[in-house]
Each structure stands twice: as structure tokens, then as C-alpha cells.
């Protein structure tokens, strides 16, 4: 399920994204693992590149519910400690995307503090709650989220 970014939600960052980085991000959002593997294997794309909102490829994959892509990028060294321009981490994106399996994977790897807040004071659980993804809210609470 795709999510559309709304103007004003994220602070503007660099718009100078290399073509290979854009191709990687698009493949991550589409969940095309074969293309992601090809781009990463060929080299030249930055696994930790950021779009103009500061979103990394692994965050995009988590947001668009592509656990297999998230796992692959992590195995190749994607930096899961990065936050976007609004302070959202990979757990925020996984919860916002609403895929329980992606959230479980992120939680199992201890990538991020389960109660970390973005610049608006929202936790990952708040993200799931705002999209009414109650199965993810329940999962987060049962995993120790406040």
C-alpha cells in the first residue's frame, strides 16, 4: 500500500540525488528485490542516500511494506540508525507502512529505540495509531512500546 508524502510534513533537504540512487529508491518502493539486488551488486548506488526529505532506501522499503528488500539492504550494510529530516527512524517507517512482518523484523534486530520520538514528538506506535493500523499498535505495545 503506497503512501503519498504531503507537502510540509518533512523538511526539505538536498534534491541532488544521483540517477543510480534514484533507481535504487524506486526499486525499493516498488518492492522489486531482483532490481534492488542488481543495482546494489553493480555498485555505484549509495545504500544510505537520501531523497529531498531525508528518506533512505531502507526506510522507503519499510514504509512500502517490503520486508524482503529491507532484509537484503540490511544484509548489505544499509545504515538503519539514520533518521529522516523529520526525525523518523526505520521503526517509524515500518509502523507507518503497517506490515506486521516488517515491524517484527525491525523489532527483532533492535535497530531503533521502540519509544524514540520524531521532531513532532511522535513514536512509531503513534504513526501506526494515526493510520489506524491497530494490529501493529498491538504488536508494538506487546513488545514494550509505551
FENGINOR-V338720 format. One record per pair of residues at least 12 apart in sequence whose C-alpha atoms are under 10 Angstrom apart, sorted by sequence separation. I is the first residue (numbers start at 1). GAP is how many residues later the second one is. If there is no record, write none. Layout:
BEGIN
{{I/GAP} {I/GAP}}
END
This chain:
BEGIN
{{23/12} {24/12} {27/12} {57/12} {58/12} {61/12} {91/12} {94/12} {112/12} {124/12} {125/12} {128/12} {23/13} {24/13} {57/13} {58/13} {90/13} {91/13} {94/13} {124/13} {125/13} {24/14} {58/14} {91/14} {125/14} {126/14} {24/15} {58/15} {91/15} {125/15} {23/16} {24/16} {57/16} {58/16} {90/16} {91/16} {124/16} {125/16} {90/17} {21/18} {20/19} {21/19} {59/19} {91/19} {126/19} {20/20} {25/20} {58/20} {59/20} {70/20} {91/20} {92/20} {125/20} {126/20} {24/21} {25/21} {36/21} {57/21} {58/21} {59/21} {90/21} {91/21} {103/21} {124/21} {125/21} {23/22} {24/22} {25/22} {56/22} {57/22} {58/22} {89/22} {90/22} {91/22} {92/22} {123/22} {20/23} {21/23} {22/23} {24/23} {56/23} {59/23} {89/23} {91/23} {92/23} {123/23} {20/24} {21/24} {22/24} {25/24} {56/24} {58/24} {59/24} {70/24} {89/24} {91/24} {92/24} {19/25} {20/25} {21/25} {24/25} {25/25} {48/25} {59/25} {91/25} {92/25} {115/25} {3/26} {18/26} {19/26} {20/26} {21/26} {25/26} {47/26} {56/26} {80/26} {92/26} {114/26} {2/27} {18/27} {21/27} {22/27} {47/27} {55/27} {56/27} {63/27} {67/27} {89/27} {114/27} {2/28} {18/28} {21/28} {22/28} {28/28} {29/28} {54/28} {55/28} {56/28} {62/28} {63/28} {65/28} {66/28} {88/28} {89/28} {95/28} {96/28} {17/29} {20/29} {21/29} {22/29} {28/29} {29/29} {31/29} {32/29} {47/29} {48/29} {49/29} {54/29} {55/29} {59/29} {61/29} {62/29} {63/29} {64/29} {65/29} {80/29} {82/29} {83/29} {87/29} {88/29} {89/29} {95/29} {96/29} {98/29} {114/29} {115/29} {116/29} {21/30} {25/30} {27/30} {28/30} {29/30} {30/30} {31/30} {47/30} {48/30} {49/30} {54/30} {55/30} {59/30} {60/30} {62/30} {63/30} {64/30} {65/30} {80/30} {81/30} {82/30} {87/30} {88/30} {92/30} {94/30} {95/30} {96/30} {97/30} {98/30} {114/30} {115/30} {18/31} {25/31} {26/31} {28/31} {29/31} {30/31} {31/31} {47/31} {48/31} {53/31} {54/31} {55/31} {59/31} {62/31} {63/31} {65/31} {66/31} {71/31} {80/31} {81/31} {86/31} {87/31} {88/31} {92/31} {93/31} {94/31} {95/31} {96/31} {97/31} {98/31} {114/31} {115/31} {17/32} {18/32} {24/32} {25/32} {28/32} {29/32} {37/32} {40/32} {46/32} {47/32} {48/32} {50/32} {52/32} {53/32} {54/32} {58/32} {59/32} {61/32} {62/32} {63/32} {64/32} {65/32} {67/32} {70/32} {79/32} {80/32} {81/32} {86/32} {87/32} {88/32} {91/32} {92/32} {95/32} {96/32} {104/32} {107/32} {113/32} {114/32} {17/33} {18/33} {24/33} {25/33} {27/33} {28/33} {29/33} {31/33} {33/33} {36/33} {40/33} {50/33} {51/33} {52/33} {53/33} {54/33} {55/33} {56/33} {59/33} {60/33} {61/33} {62/33} {63/33} {64/33} {65/33} {66/33} {67/33} {68/33} {69/33} {85/33} {86/33} {87/33} {91/33} {92/33} {94/33} {95/33} {96/33} {98/33} {100/33} {103/33} {107/33} {16/34} {17/34} {23/34} {24/34} {25/34} {26/34} {27/34} {28/34} {29/34} {30/34} {31/34} {32/34} {33/34} {48/34} {50/34} {51/34} {54/34} {55/34} {56/34} {59/34} {60/34} {62/34} {63/34} {64/34} {65/34} {67/34} {68/34} {71/34} {84/34} {85/34} {86/34} {87/34} {88/34} {89/34} {90/34} {91/34} {92/34} {93/34} {94/34} {95/34} {96/34} {97/34} {98/34} {99/34} {15/35} {16/35} {17/35} {21/35} {22/35} {25/35} {26/35} {28/35} {29/35} {30/35} {31/35} {33/35} {34/35} {37/35} {41/35} {50/35} {55/35} {58/35} {59/35} {62/35} {63/35} {64/35} {65/35} {66/35} {67/35} {70/35} {71/35} {74/35} {83/35} {84/35} {87/35} {88/35} {89/35} {92/35} {93/35} {96/35} {98/35} {100/35} {101/35} {104/35} {108/35} {14/36} {15/36} {16/36} {21/36} {25/36} {28/36} {29/36} {30/36} {31/36} {32/36} {33/36} {36/36} {37/36} {40/36} {58/36} {61/36} {62/36} {63/36} {65/36} {66/36} {67/36} {70/36} {88/36} {91/36} {92/36} {95/36} {96/36} {97/36} {98/36} {99/36} {100/36} {103/36} {104/36} {107/36} {13/37} {14/37} {15/37} {28/37} {29/37} {31/37} {32/37} {33/37} {36/37} {60/37} {62/37} {65/37} {67/37} {68/37} {96/37} {98/37} {99/37} {100/37} {103/37} {13/38} {14/38} {15/38} {28/38} {31/38} {55/38} {59/38} {64/38} {65/38} {67/38} {95/38} {98/38} {12/39} {13/39} {14/39} {15/39} {30/39} {31/39} {33/39} {37/39} {63/39} {67/39} {88/39} {97/39} {98/39} {100/39} {104/39} {12/40} {13/40} {14/40} {28/40} {29/40} {33/40} {62/40} {63/40} {96/40} {100/40} {11/41} {12/41} {13/41} {28/41} {61/41} {62/41} {95/41} {10/42} {11/42} {12/42} {13/42} {27/42} {28/42} {94/42} {95/42} {10/43} {11/43} {9/44} {10/44} {62/44} {95/44} {10/45} {28/45} {95/45} {5/48} {3/60} {2/61} {3/61} {1/62} {2/62} {1/63} {2/63} {1/64} {13/71} {13/72} {11/73} {12/73} {10/74} {11/74} {12/74} {10/75} {11/75} {9/76} {10/76} {11/76} {9/77} {10/77} {10/78} {3/93} {3/94} {2/95} {1/96} {1/97} {1/98} {10/109} {9/111}}
END
